Amino acid sequence: MKCTRTKGQACSESVYEWRLTMELGIRGHRVENQSDVIVRYKQFQKTVALKFDLLVNRCLLVEVKAVEAVIPILRFLLTPVQNLSVAP
């Protein structure tokens, strides 16, 4: 996306998050951040105020990181987030 390919000085994560929010909105996606979501586990569910960067179309959690390269420890730390089930 254009928000991450723009040349120039590196930006903070909040700037990248805002740019990505704008780009996704332009493409017609509904983007939320820092809101309540329903987390389901087996037959249980709970409404939780999750601290996340972006929730796209109520089905995709995005954690924005401003790094030059993804190192192995980041892949390890983000793996549990991929397994979180968020209900629309």
HTML snippet that shows the backbone in 3Dmol.js (N, CA, C, O; Angstrom):
<script src="https://3Dmol.org/build/3Dmol-min.js"></script>
<div id="view" style="width:600px;height:400px;position:relative"></div>
<script>
const pdb = `
ATOM      1  N   MET A   1       0.839  -1.183   0.000  1.00  0.00           N
ATOM      2  CA  MET A   1       0.000   0.000   0.000  1.00  0.00           C
ATOM      3  C   MET A   1       0.876   1.235   0.000  1.00  0.00           C
ATOM      4  O   MET A   1       2.020   1.210   0.455  1.00  0.00           O
ATOM      5  N   LYS A   2       0.339   2.274  -0.500  1.00  0.00           N
ATOM      6  CA  LYS A   2       1.085   3.510  -0.630  1.00  0.00           C
ATOM      7  C   LYS A   2       1.570   4.047   0.719  1.00  0.00           C
ATOM      8  O   LYS A   2       2.620   4.686   0.775  1.00  0.00           O
ATOM      9  N   CYS A   3       0.840   3.804   1.791  1.00  0.00           N
ATOM     10  CA  CYS A   3       1.212   4.354   3.096  1.00  0.00           C
ATOM     11  C   CYS A   3       2.530   3.816   3.604  1.00  0.00           C
ATOM     12  O   CYS A   3       3.192   4.482   4.400  1.00  0.00           O
ATOM     13  N   THR A   4       2.939   2.625   3.170  1.00  0.00           N
ATOM     14  CA  THR A   4       4.203   2.070   3.636  1.00  0.00           C
ATOM     15  C   THR A   4       5.292   2.149   2.578  1.00  0.00           C
ATOM     16  O   THR A   4       6.450   1.852   2.869  1.00  0.00           O
ATOM     17  N   ARG A   5       4.950   2.541   1.365  1.00  0.00           N
ATOM     18  CA  ARG A   5       5.931   2.621   0.290  1.00  0.00           C
ATOM     19  C   ARG A   5       6.414   4.043   0.034  1.00  0.00           C
ATOM     20  O   ARG A   5       7.317   4.250  -0.776  1.00  0.00           O
ATOM     21  N   THR A   6       5.836   5.009   0.700  1.00  0.00           N
ATOM     22  CA  THR A   6       6.231   6.389   0.501  1.00  0.00           C
ATOM     23  C   THR A   6       7.651   6.582   1.002  1.00  0.00           C
ATOM     24  O   THR A   6       7.964   6.248   2.145  1.00  0.00           O
ATOM     25  N   LYS A   7       8.510   7.122   0.144  1.00  0.00           N
ATOM     26  CA  LYS A   7       9.901   7.335   0.540  1.00  0.00           C
ATOM     27  C   LYS A   7      10.000   8.557   1.437  1.00  0.00           C
ATOM     28  O   LYS A   7       9.149   9.446   1.415  1.00  0.00           O
ATOM     29  N   GLY A   8      11.051   8.571   2.216  1.00  0.00           N
ATOM     30  CA  GLY A   8      11.265   9.707   3.105  1.00  0.00           C
ATOM     31  C   GLY A   8      11.657   9.236   4.481  1.00  0.00           C
ATOM     32  O   GLY A   8      11.982   8.067   4.690  1.00  0.00           O
ATOM     33  N   GLN A   9      11.622  10.149   5.403  1.00  0.00           N
ATOM     34  CA  GLN A   9      12.017   9.847   6.773  1.00  0.00           C
ATOM     35  C   GLN A   9      11.061   8.843   7.402  1.00  0.00           C
ATOM     36  O   GLN A   9       9.857   8.866   7.143  1.00  0.00           O
ATOM     37  N   ALA A  10      11.604   7.975   8.218  1.00  0.00           N
ATOM     38  CA  ALA A  10      10.781   6.981   8.908  1.00  0.00           C
ATOM     39  C   ALA A  10       9.771   7.679   9.818  1.00  0.00           C
ATOM     40  O   ALA A  10      10.053   8.729  10.396  1.00  0.00           O
ATOM     41  N   CYS A  11       8.606   7.081   9.928  1.00  0.00           N
ATOM     42  CA  CYS A  11       7.536   7.665  10.736  1.00  0.00           C
ATOM     43  C   CYS A  11       7.321   6.828  11.993  1.00  0.00           C
ATOM     44  O   CYS A  11       7.778   5.689  12.086  1.00  0.00           O
ATOM     45  N   SER A  12       6.625   7.411  12.941  1.00  0.00           N
ATOM     46  CA  SER A  12       6.273   6.673  14.145  1.00  0.00           C
ATOM     47  C   SER A  12       5.132   5.703  13.835  1.00  0.00           C
ATOM     48  O   SER A  12       4.459   5.819  12.811  1.00  0.00           O
ATOM     49  N   GLU A  13       4.934   4.762  14.728  1.00  0.00           N
ATOM     50  CA  GLU A  13       3.863   3.782  14.529  1.00  0.00           C
ATOM     51  C   GLU A  13       2.504   4.453  14.442  1.00  0.00           C
ATOM     52  O   GLU A  13       1.647   4.006  13.679  1.00  0.00           O
ATOM     53  N   SER A  14       2.287   5.517  15.207  1.00  0.00           N
ATOM     54  CA  SER A  14       0.985   6.191  15.171  1.00  0.00           C
ATOM     55  C   SER A  14       0.721   6.808  13.797  1.00  0.00           C
ATOM     56  O   SER A  14      -0.422   6.840  13.343  1.00  0.00           O
ATOM     57  N   VAL A  15       1.768   7.294  13.136  1.00  0.00           N
ATOM     58  CA  VAL A  15       1.600   7.855  11.789  1.00  0.00           C
ATOM     59  C   VAL A  15       1.292   6.746  10.796  1.00  0.00           C
ATOM     60  O   VAL A  15       0.393   6.889   9.967  1.00  0.00           O
ATOM     61  N   TYR A  16       2.037   5.631  10.871  1.00  0.00           N
ATOM     62  CA  TYR A  16       1.744   4.502   9.991  1.00  0.00           C
ATOM     63  C   TYR A  16       0.333   3.967  10.229  1.00  0.00           C
ATOM     64  O   TYR A  16      -0.369   3.619   9.280  1.00  0.00           O
ATOM     65  N   GLU A  17      -0.078   3.903  11.477  1.00  0.00           N
ATOM     66  CA  GLU A  17      -1.423   3.433  11.811  1.00  0.00           C
ATOM     67  C   GLU A  17      -2.478   4.337  11.187  1.00  0.00           C
ATOM     68  O   GLU A  17      -3.454   3.852  10.615  1.00  0.00           O
ATOM     69  N   TRP A  18      -2.287   5.643  11.294  1.00  0.00           N
ATOM     70  CA  TRP A  18      -3.231   6.598  10.716  1.00  0.00           C
ATOM     71  C   TRP A  18      -3.269   6.478   9.197  1.00  0.00           C
ATOM     72  O   TRP A  18      -4.342   6.475   8.595  1.00  0.00           O
ATOM     73  N   ARG A  19      -2.078   6.377   8.574  1.00  0.00           N
ATOM     74  CA  ARG A  19      -2.024   6.232   7.114  1.00  0.00           C
ATOM     75  C   ARG A  19      -2.741   4.964   6.659  1.00  0.00           C
ATOM     76  O   ARG A  19      -3.510   4.986   5.698  1.00  0.00           O
ATOM     77  N   LEU A  20      -2.484   3.869   7.352  1.00  0.00           N
ATOM     78  CA  LEU A  20      -3.129   2.610   6.992  1.00  0.00           C
ATOM     79  C   LEU A  20      -4.638   2.697   7.179  1.00  0.00           C
ATOM     80  O   LEU A  20      -5.391   2.174   6.358  1.00  0.00           O
ATOM     81  N   THR A  21      -5.088   3.348   8.242  1.00  0.00           N
ATOM     82  CA  THR A  21      -6.520   3.554   8.472  1.00  0.00           C
ATOM     83  C   THR A  21      -7.139   4.322   7.306  1.00  0.00           C
ATOM     84  O   THR A  21      -8.215   3.963   6.827  1.00  0.00           O
ATOM     85  N   MET A  22      -6.469   5.372   6.851  1.00  0.00           N
ATOM     86  CA  MET A  22      -6.975   6.174   5.729  1.00  0.00           C
ATOM     87  C   MET A  22      -7.016   5.349   4.443  1.00  0.00           C
ATOM     88  O   MET A  22      -8.011   5.387   3.719  1.00  0.00           O
ATOM     89  N   GLU A  23      -5.945   4.602   4.148  1.00  0.00           N
ATOM     90  CA  GLU A  23      -5.896   3.791   2.933  1.00  0.00           C
ATOM     91  C   GLU A  23      -6.987   2.713   2.925  1.00  0.00           C
ATOM     92  O   GLU A  23      -7.634   2.491   1.901  1.00  0.00           O
ATOM     93  N   LEU A  24      -7.186   2.052   4.053  1.00  0.00           N
ATOM     94  CA  LEU A  24      -8.232   1.032   4.120  1.00  0.00           C
ATOM     95  C   LEU A  24      -9.619   1.651   3.988  1.00  0.00           C
ATOM     96  O   LEU A  24     -10.499   1.073   3.349  1.00  0.00           O
ATOM     97  N   GLY A  25      -9.819   2.823   4.589  1.00  0.00           N
ATOM     98  CA  GLY A  25     -11.090   3.531   4.457  1.00  0.00           C
ATOM     99  C   GLY A  25     -11.373   3.920   3.022  1.00  0.00           C
ATOM    100  O   GLY A  25     -12.510   3.804   2.564  1.00  0.00           O
ATOM    101  N   ILE A  26     -10.356   4.383   2.300  1.00  0.00           N
ATOM    102  CA  ILE A  26     -10.498   4.732   0.883  1.00  0.00           C
ATOM    103  C   ILE A  26     -10.965   3.521   0.083  1.00  0.00           C
ATOM    104  O   ILE A  26     -11.733   3.657  -0.870  1.00  0.00           O
ATOM    105  N   ARG A  27     -10.503   2.347   0.473  1.00  0.00           N
ATOM    106  CA  ARG A  27     -10.863   1.111  -0.234  1.00  0.00           C
ATOM    107  C   ARG A  27     -12.180   0.518   0.246  1.00  0.00           C
ATOM    108  O   ARG A  27     -12.558  -0.576  -0.174  1.00  0.00           O
ATOM    109  N   GLY A  28     -12.881   1.231   1.121  1.00  0.00           N
ATOM    110  CA  GLY A  28     -14.210   0.807   1.531  1.00  0.00           C
ATOM    111  C   GLY A  28     -14.271  -0.105   2.745  1.00  0.00           C
ATOM    112  O   GLY A  28     -15.325  -0.669   3.039  1.00  0.00           O
ATOM    113  N   HIS A  29     -13.170  -0.258   3.447  1.00  0.00           N
ATOM    114  CA  HIS A  29     -13.158  -1.111   4.633  1.00  0.00           C
ATOM    115  C   HIS A  29     -13.547  -0.315   5.872  1.00  0.00           C
ATOM    116  O   HIS A  29     -13.262   0.878   5.975  1.00  0.00           O
ATOM    117  N   ARG A  30     -14.194  -0.985   6.798  1.00  0.00           N
ATOM    118  CA  ARG A  30     -14.548  -0.378   8.085  1.00  0.00           C
ATOM    119  C   ARG A  30     -13.405  -0.648   9.058  1.00  0.00           C
ATOM    120  O   ARG A  30     -13.055  -1.801   9.309  1.00  0.00           O
ATOM    121  N   VAL A  31     -12.833   0.411   9.599  1.00  0.00           N
ATOM    122  CA  VAL A  31     -11.659   0.275  10.460  1.00  0.00           C
ATOM    123  C   VAL A  31     -11.961   0.876  11.824  1.00  0.00           C
ATOM    124  O   VAL A  31     -12.435   2.007  11.928  1.00  0.00           O
ATOM    125  N   GLU A  32     -11.678   0.101  12.872  1.00  0.00           N
ATOM    126  CA  GLU A  32     -11.865   0.565  14.248  1.00  0.00           C
ATOM    127  C   GLU A  32     -10.538   0.413  14.984  1.00  0.00           C
ATOM    128  O   GLU A  32      -9.655  -0.326  14.548  1.00  0.00           O
ATOM    129  N   ASN A  33     -10.409   1.119  16.099  1.00  0.00           N
ATOM    130  CA  ASN A  33      -9.268   0.881  16.969  1.00  0.00           C
ATOM    131  C   ASN A  33      -9.664   1.074  18.418  1.00  0.00           C
ATOM    132  O   ASN A  33     -10.549   1.865  18.743  1.00  0.00           O
ATOM    133  N   GLN A  34      -8.985   0.329  19.282  1.00  0.00           N
ATOM    134  CA  GLN A  34      -9.194   0.432  20.727  1.00  0.00           C
ATOM    135  C   GLN A  34     -10.668   0.351  21.127  1.00  0.00           C
ATOM    136  O   GLN A  34     -11.151   1.192  21.885  1.00  0.00           O
ATOM    137  N   SER A  35     -11.373  -0.641  20.632  1.00  0.00           N
ATOM    138  CA  SER A  35     -12.792  -0.745  20.956  1.00  0.00           C
ATOM    139  C   SER A  35     -13.111  -2.070  21.630  1.00  0.00           C
ATOM    140  O   SER A  35     -12.253  -2.945  21.746  1.00  0.00           O
ATOM    141  N   ASP A  36     -14.345  -2.206  22.068  1.00  0.00           N
ATOM    142  CA  ASP A  36     -14.796  -3.454  22.681  1.00  0.00           C
ATOM    143  C   ASP A  36     -15.061  -4.496  21.597  1.00  0.00           C
ATOM    144  O   ASP A  36     -15.642  -4.194  20.554  1.00  0.00           O
ATOM    145  N   VAL A  37     -14.629  -5.717  21.859  1.00  0.00           N
ATOM    146  CA  VAL A  37     -14.906  -6.826  20.943  1.00  0.00           C
ATOM    147  C   VAL A  37     -15.395  -8.007  21.769  1.00  0.00           C
ATOM    148  O   VAL A  37     -15.149  -8.082  22.973  1.00  0.00           O
ATOM    149  N   ILE A  38     -16.084  -8.920  21.115  1.00  0.00           N
ATOM    150  CA  ILE A  38     -16.541 -10.138  21.777  1.00  0.00           C
ATOM    151  C   ILE A  38     -15.520 -11.227  21.484  1.00  0.00           C
ATOM    152  O   ILE A  38     -15.257 -11.549  20.326  1.00  0.00           O
ATOM    153  N   VAL A  39     -14.948 -11.788  22.538  1.00  0.00           N
ATOM    154  CA  VAL A  39     -13.990 -12.875  22.403  1.00  0.00           C
ATOM    155  C   VAL A  39     -14.708 -14.158  22.786  1.00  0.00           C
ATOM    156  O   VAL A  39     -15.338 -14.237  23.841  1.00  0.00           O
ATOM    157  N   ARG A  40     -14.608 -15.170  21.916  1.00  0.00           N
ATOM    158  CA  ARG A  40     -15.272 -16.445  22.165  1.00  0.00           C
ATOM    159  C   ARG A  40     -14.251 -17.533  22.418  1.00  0.00           C
ATOM    160  O   ARG A  40     -13.207 -17.608  21.771  1.00  0.00           O
ATOM    161  N   TYR A  41     -14.590 -18.382  23.391  1.00  0.00           N
ATOM    162  CA  TYR A  41     -13.784 -19.555  23.711  1.00  0.00           C
ATOM    163  C   TYR A  41     -14.739 -20.689  24.053  1.00  0.00           C
ATOM    164  O   TYR A  41     -15.457 -20.641  25.052  1.00  0.00           O
ATOM    165  N   LYS A  42     -14.729 -21.708  23.204  1.00  0.00           N
ATOM    166  CA  LYS A  42     -15.651 -22.829  23.341  1.00  0.00           C
ATOM    167  C   LYS A  42     -17.080 -22.299  23.418  1.00  0.00           C
ATOM    168  O   LYS A  42     -17.516 -21.602  22.502  1.00  0.00           O
ATOM    169  N   GLN A  43     -17.834 -22.609  24.498  1.00  0.00           N
ATOM    170  CA  GLN A  43     -19.211 -22.112  24.581  1.00  0.00           C
ATOM    171  C   GLN A  43     -19.304 -20.778  25.316  1.00  0.00           C
ATOM    172  O   GLN A  43     -20.404 -20.282  25.555  1.00  0.00           O
ATOM    173  N   PHE A  44     -18.172 -20.197  25.674  1.00  0.00           N
ATOM    174  CA  PHE A  44     -18.154 -18.958  26.444  1.00  0.00           C
ATOM    175  C   PHE A  44     -17.873 -17.757  25.544  1.00  0.00           C
ATOM    176  O   PHE A  44     -17.252 -17.883  24.488  1.00  0.00           O
ATOM    177  N   GLN A  45     -18.337 -16.609  25.978  1.00  0.00           N
ATOM    178  CA  GLN A  45     -17.987 -15.370  25.286  1.00  0.00           C
ATOM    179  C   GLN A  45     -17.930 -14.236  26.296  1.00  0.00           C
ATOM    180  O   GLN A  45     -18.601 -14.264  27.328  1.00  0.00           O
ATOM    181  N   LYS A  46     -17.123 -13.250  25.980  1.00  0.00           N
ATOM    182  CA  LYS A  46     -16.944 -12.130  26.884  1.00  0.00           C
ATOM    183  C   LYS A  46     -16.644 -10.884  26.065  1.00  0.00           C
ATOM    184  O   LYS A  46     -15.866 -10.932  25.113  1.00  0.00           O
ATOM    185  N   THR A  47     -17.260  -9.774  26.435  1.00  0.00           N
ATOM    186  CA  THR A  47     -16.950  -8.496  25.803  1.00  0.00           C
ATOM    187  C   THR A  47     -15.755  -7.890  26.521  1.00  0.00           C
ATOM    188  O   THR A  47     -15.764  -7.713  27.739  1.00  0.00           O
ATOM    189  N   VAL A  48     -14.727  -7.576  25.741  1.00  0.00           N
ATOM    190  CA  VAL A  48     -13.470  -7.104  26.308  1.00  0.00           C
ATOM    191  C   VAL A  48     -13.023  -5.837  25.589  1.00  0.00           C
ATOM    192  O   VAL A  48     -13.154  -5.733  24.369  1.00  0.00           O
ATOM    193  N   ALA A  49     -12.500  -4.885  26.335  1.00  0.00           N
ATOM    194  CA  ALA A  49     -11.887  -3.694  25.727  1.00  0.00           C
ATOM    195  C   ALA A  49     -10.452  -4.061  25.380  1.00  0.00           C
ATOM    196  O   ALA A  49      -9.570  -4.028  26.238  1.00  0.00           O
ATOM    197  N   LEU A  50     -10.224  -4.408  24.124  1.00  0.00           N
ATOM    198  CA  LEU A  50      -8.896  -4.834  23.706  1.00  0.00           C
ATOM    199  C   LEU A  50      -8.057  -3.644  23.264  1.00  0.00           C
ATOM    200  O   LEU A  50      -8.562  -2.709  22.643  1.00  0.00           O
ATOM    201  N   LYS A  51      -6.784  -3.693  23.588  1.00  0.00           N
ATOM    202  CA  LYS A  51      -5.829  -2.692  23.124  1.00  0.00           C
ATOM    203  C   LYS A  51      -5.205  -3.228  21.842  1.00  0.00           C
ATOM    204  O   LYS A  51      -4.281  -4.041  21.887  1.00  0.00           O
ATOM    205  N   PHE A  52      -5.703  -2.777  20.716  1.00  0.00           N
ATOM    206  CA  PHE A  52      -5.160  -3.198  19.427  1.00  0.00           C
ATOM    207  C   PHE A  52      -5.056  -1.974  18.536  1.00  0.00           C
ATOM    208  O   PHE A  52      -5.695  -0.953  18.788  1.00  0.00           O
ATOM    209  N   ASP A  53      -4.254  -2.082  17.503  1.00  0.00           N
ATOM    210  CA  ASP A  53      -4.090  -0.945  16.610  1.00  0.00           C
ATOM    211  C   ASP A  53      -5.304  -0.787  15.694  1.00  0.00           C
ATOM    212  O   ASP A  53      -5.942   0.266  15.687  1.00  0.00           O
ATOM    213  N   LEU A  54      -5.623  -1.815  14.931  1.00  0.00           N
ATOM    214  CA  LEU A  54      -6.742  -1.724  13.988  1.00  0.00           C
ATOM    215  C   LEU A  54      -7.548  -3.010  13.978  1.00  0.00           C
ATOM    216  O   LEU A  54      -6.995  -4.103  14.100  1.00  0.00           O
ATOM    217  N   LEU A  55      -8.853  -2.873  13.834  1.00  0.00           N
ATOM    218  CA  LEU A  55      -9.747  -4.000  13.595  1.00  0.00           C
ATOM    219  C   LEU A  55     -10.454  -3.693  12.284  1.00  0.00           C
ATOM    220  O   LEU A  55     -11.243  -2.752  12.200  1.00  0.00           O
ATOM    221  N   VAL A  56     -10.167  -4.495  11.261  1.00  0.00           N
ATOM    222  CA  VAL A  56     -10.677  -4.235   9.911  1.00  0.00           C
ATOM    223  C   VAL A  56     -11.881  -5.129   9.661  1.00  0.00           C
ATOM    224  O   VAL A  56     -11.804  -6.353   9.775  1.00  0.00           O
ATOM    225  N   ASN A  57     -13.001  -4.487   9.316  1.00  0.00           N
ATOM    226  CA  ASN A  57     -14.251  -5.200   8.995  1.00  0.00           C
ATOM    227  C   ASN A  57     -14.670  -6.182  10.083  1.00  0.00           C
ATOM    228  O   ASN A  57     -15.296  -7.202   9.796  1.00  0.00           O
ATOM    229  N   ARG A  58     -14.324  -5.876  11.328  1.00  0.00           N
ATOM    230  CA  ARG A  58     -14.675  -6.698  12.495  1.00  0.00           C
ATOM    231  C   ARG A  58     -14.180  -8.135  12.385  1.00  0.00           C
ATOM    232  O   ARG A  58     -14.725  -9.023  13.041  1.00  0.00           O
ATOM    233  N   CYS A  59     -13.141  -8.384  11.554  1.00  0.00           N
ATOM    234  CA  CYS A  59     -12.661  -9.760  11.438  1.00  0.00           C
ATOM    235  C   CYS A  59     -11.144  -9.880  11.365  1.00  0.00           C
ATOM    236  O   CYS A  59     -10.628 -10.995  11.451  1.00  0.00           O
ATOM    237  N   LEU A  60     -10.407  -8.784  11.209  1.00  0.00           N
ATOM    238  CA  LEU A  60      -8.951  -8.869  11.083  1.00  0.00           C
ATOM    239  C   LEU A  60      -8.295  -7.879  12.037  1.00  0.00           C
ATOM    240  O   LEU A  60      -8.474  -6.668  11.908  1.00  0.00           O
ATOM    241  N   LEU A  61      -7.531  -8.405  13.001  1.00  0.00           N
ATOM    242  CA  LEU A  61      -6.770  -7.558  13.916  1.00  0.00           C
ATOM    243  C   LEU A  61      -5.421  -7.230  13.283  1.00  0.00           C
ATOM    244  O   LEU A  61      -4.734  -8.118  12.778  1.00  0.00           O
ATOM    245  N   VAL A  62      -5.049  -5.958  13.313  1.00  0.00           N
ATOM    246  CA  VAL A  62      -3.767  -5.524  12.756  1.00  0.00           C
ATOM    247  C   VAL A  62      -2.968  -4.849  13.852  1.00  0.00           C
ATOM    248  O   VAL A  62      -3.454  -3.926  14.505  1.00  0.00           O
ATOM    249  N   GLU A  63      -1.756  -5.304  14.054  1.00  0.00           N
ATOM    250  CA  GLU A  63      -0.823  -4.681  14.987  1.00  0.00           C
ATOM    251  C   GLU A  63       0.241  -3.991  14.141  1.00  0.00           C
ATOM    252  O   GLU A  63       1.001  -4.661  13.441  1.00  0.00           O
ATOM    253  N   VAL A  64       0.307  -2.676  14.194  1.00  0.00           N
ATOM    254  CA  VAL A  64       1.246  -1.905  13.383  1.00  0.00           C
ATOM    255  C   VAL A  64       2.584  -1.819  14.107  1.00  0.00           C
ATOM    256  O   VAL A  64       2.646  -1.450  15.279  1.00  0.00           O
ATOM    257  N   LYS A  65       3.656  -2.166  13.393  1.00  0.00           N
ATOM    258  CA  LYS A  65       5.014  -2.064  13.931  1.00  0.00           C
ATOM    259  C   LYS A  65       5.876  -1.290  12.952  1.00  0.00           C
ATOM    260  O   LYS A  65       5.873  -1.579  11.755  1.00  0.00           O
ATOM    261  N   ALA A  66       6.603  -0.322  13.445  1.00  0.00           N
ATOM    262  CA  ALA A  66       7.525   0.453  12.620  1.00  0.00           C
ATOM    263  C   ALA A  66       8.925  -0.114  12.814  1.00  0.00           C
ATOM    264  O   ALA A  66       9.653   0.301  13.716  1.00  0.00           O
ATOM    265  N   VAL A  67       9.297  -1.068  11.957  1.00  0.00           N
ATOM    266  CA  VAL A  67      10.610  -1.702  12.040  1.00  0.00           C
ATOM    267  C   VAL A  67      11.211  -1.767  10.642  1.00  0.00           C
ATOM    268  O   VAL A  67      10.488  -1.758   9.645  1.00  0.00           O
ATOM    269  N   GLU A  68      12.522  -1.831  10.576  1.00  0.00           N
ATOM    270  CA  GLU A  68      13.183  -1.961   9.276  1.00  0.00           C
ATOM    271  C   GLU A  68      13.096  -3.388   8.754  1.00  0.00           C
ATOM    272  O   GLU A  68      13.034  -3.606   7.544  1.00  0.00           O
ATOM    273  N   ALA A  69      13.090  -4.361   9.661  1.00  0.00           N
ATOM    274  CA  ALA A  69      13.002  -5.771   9.278  1.00  0.00           C
ATOM    275  C   ALA A  69      12.307  -6.525  10.405  1.00  0.00           C
ATOM    276  O   ALA A  69      12.383  -6.134  11.569  1.00  0.00           O
ATOM    277  N   VAL A  70      11.628  -7.609  10.043  1.00  0.00           N
ATOM    278  CA  VAL A  70      10.964  -8.438  11.046  1.00  0.00           C
ATOM    279  C   VAL A  70      11.965  -9.488  11.517  1.00  0.00           C
ATOM    280  O   VAL A  70      12.389 -10.352  10.750  1.00  0.00           O
ATOM    281  N   ILE A  71      12.328  -9.396  12.777  1.00  0.00           N
ATOM    282  CA  ILE A  71      13.282 -10.350  13.337  1.00  0.00           C
ATOM    283  C   ILE A  71      12.517 -11.536  13.923  1.00  0.00           C
ATOM    284  O   ILE A  71      11.334 -11.406  14.235  1.00  0.00           O
ATOM    285  N   PRO A  72      13.164 -12.678  14.076  1.00  0.00           N
ATOM    286  CA  PRO A  72      12.462 -13.887  14.541  1.00  0.00           C
ATOM    287  C   PRO A  72      11.669 -13.716  15.834  1.00  0.00           C
ATOM    288  O   PRO A  72      10.592 -14.297  15.965  1.00  0.00           O
ATOM    289  N   ILE A  73      12.163 -12.944  16.783  1.00  0.00           N
ATOM    290  CA  ILE A  73      11.433 -12.791  18.050  1.00  0.00           C
ATOM    291  C   ILE A  73      10.084 -12.106  17.834  1.00  0.00           C
ATOM    292  O   ILE A  73       9.120 -12.417  18.533  1.00  0.00           O
ATOM    293  N   LEU A  74      10.001 -11.184  16.880  1.00  0.00           N
ATOM    294  CA  LEU A  74       8.709 -10.542  16.591  1.00  0.00           C
ATOM    295  C   LEU A  74       7.718 -11.551  16.035  1.00  0.00           C
ATOM    296  O   LEU A  74       6.542 -11.525  16.399  1.00  0.00           O
ATOM    297  N   ARG A  75       8.169 -12.432  15.168  1.00  0.00           N
ATOM    298  CA  ARG A  75       7.280 -13.485  14.642  1.00  0.00           C
ATOM    299  C   ARG A  75       6.767 -14.357  15.785  1.00  0.00           C
ATOM    300  O   ARG A  75       5.590 -14.717  15.815  1.00  0.00           O
ATOM    301  N   PHE A  76       7.644 -14.694  16.718  1.00  0.00           N
ATOM    302  CA  PHE A  76       7.265 -15.521  17.862  1.00  0.00           C
ATOM    303  C   PHE A  76       6.248 -14.808  18.744  1.00  0.00           C
ATOM    304  O   PHE A  76       5.275 -15.418  19.187  1.00  0.00           O
ATOM    305  N   LEU A  77       6.467 -13.516  19.004  1.00  0.00           N
ATOM    306  CA  LEU A  77       5.569 -12.761  19.877  1.00  0.00           C
ATOM    307  C   LEU A  77       4.199 -12.537  19.260  1.00  0.00           C
ATOM    308  O   LEU A  77       3.209 -12.458  19.989  1.00  0.00           O
ATOM    309  N   LEU A  78       4.112 -12.433  17.946  1.00  0.00           N
ATOM    310  CA  LEU A  78       2.841 -12.157  17.285  1.00  0.00           C
ATOM    311  C   LEU A  78       2.025 -13.409  16.995  1.00  0.00           C
ATOM    312  O   LEU A  78       0.836 -13.298  16.695  1.00  0.00           O
ATOM    313  N   THR A  79       2.615 -14.587  17.072  1.00  0.00           N
ATOM    314  CA  THR A  79       1.896 -15.830  16.774  1.00  0.00           C
ATOM    315  C   THR A  79       0.654 -16.024  17.646  1.00  0.00           C
ATOM    316  O   THR A  79      -0.389 -16.380  17.097  1.00  0.00           O
ATOM    317  N   PRO A  80       0.692 -15.812  18.985  1.00  0.00           N
ATOM    318  CA  PRO A  80      -0.526 -16.000  19.787  1.00  0.00           C
ATOM    319  C   PRO A  80      -1.663 -15.063  19.385  1.00  0.00           C
ATOM    320  O   PRO A  80      -2.831 -15.426  19.523  1.00  0.00           O
ATOM    321  N   VAL A  81      -1.348 -13.876  18.896  1.00  0.00           N
ATOM    322  CA  VAL A  81      -2.375 -12.920  18.480  1.00  0.00           C
ATOM    323  C   VAL A  81      -3.129 -13.470  17.279  1.00  0.00           C
ATOM    324  O   VAL A  81      -4.331 -13.242  17.148  1.00  0.00           O
ATOM    325  N   GLN A  82      -2.439 -14.190  16.401  1.00  0.00           N
ATOM    326  CA  GLN A  82      -3.079 -14.745  15.210  1.00  0.00           C
ATOM    327  C   GLN A  82      -4.136 -15.778  15.559  1.00  0.00           C
ATOM    328  O   GLN A  82      -5.049 -16.019  14.770  1.00  0.00           O
ATOM    329  N   ASN A  83      -4.026 -16.382  16.717  1.00  0.00           N
ATOM    330  CA  ASN A  83      -4.960 -17.441  17.111  1.00  0.00           C
ATOM    331  C   ASN A  83      -6.159 -16.924  17.909  1.00  0.00           C
ATOM    332  O   ASN A  83      -7.008 -17.718  18.315  1.00  0.00           O
ATOM    333  N   LEU A  84      -6.244 -15.624  18.140  1.00  0.00           N
ATOM    334  CA  LEU A  84      -7.351 -15.044  18.893  1.00  0.00           C
ATOM    335  C   LEU A  84      -8.590 -14.985  18.018  1.00  0.00           C
ATOM    336  O   LEU A  84      -8.529 -14.478  16.898  1.00  0.00           O
ATOM    337  N   SER A  85      -9.701 -15.488  18.502  1.00  0.00           N
ATOM    338  CA  SER A  85     -10.945 -15.486  17.748  1.00  0.00           C
ATOM    339  C   SER A  85     -11.790 -14.293  18.180  1.00  0.00           C
ATOM    340  O   SER A  85     -12.184 -14.189  19.342  1.00  0.00           O
ATOM    341  N   VAL A  86     -12.063 -13.404  17.249  1.00  0.00           N
ATOM    342  CA  VAL A  86     -12.854 -12.196  17.528  1.00  0.00           C
ATOM    343  C   VAL A  86     -14.179 -12.304  16.786  1.00  0.00           C
ATOM    344  O   VAL A  86     -14.206 -12.545  15.579  1.00  0.00           O
ATOM    345  N   ALA A  87     -15.263 -12.127  17.506  1.00  0.00           N
ATOM    346  CA  ALA A  87     -16.593 -12.240  16.890  1.00  0.00           C
ATOM    347  C   ALA A  87     -17.026 -10.916  16.294  1.00  0.00           C
ATOM    348  O   ALA A  87     -16.721  -9.864  16.857  1.00  0.00           O
ATOM    349  N   PRO A  88     -17.726 -10.936  15.174  1.00  0.00           N
ATOM    350  CA  PRO A  88     -18.229  -9.684  14.575  1.00  0.00           C
ATOM    351  C   PRO A  88     -19.350  -9.082  15.405  1.00  0.00           C
ATOM    352  O   PRO A  88     -19.887  -8.033  15.049  1.00  0.00           O
TER     353      PRO A  88
END
`;
const viewer = $3Dmol.createViewer("view");
viewer.addModel(pdb, "pdb");
viewer.setStyle({}, {cartoon: {color: "spectrum"}});
viewer.zoomTo();
viewer.render();
</script>
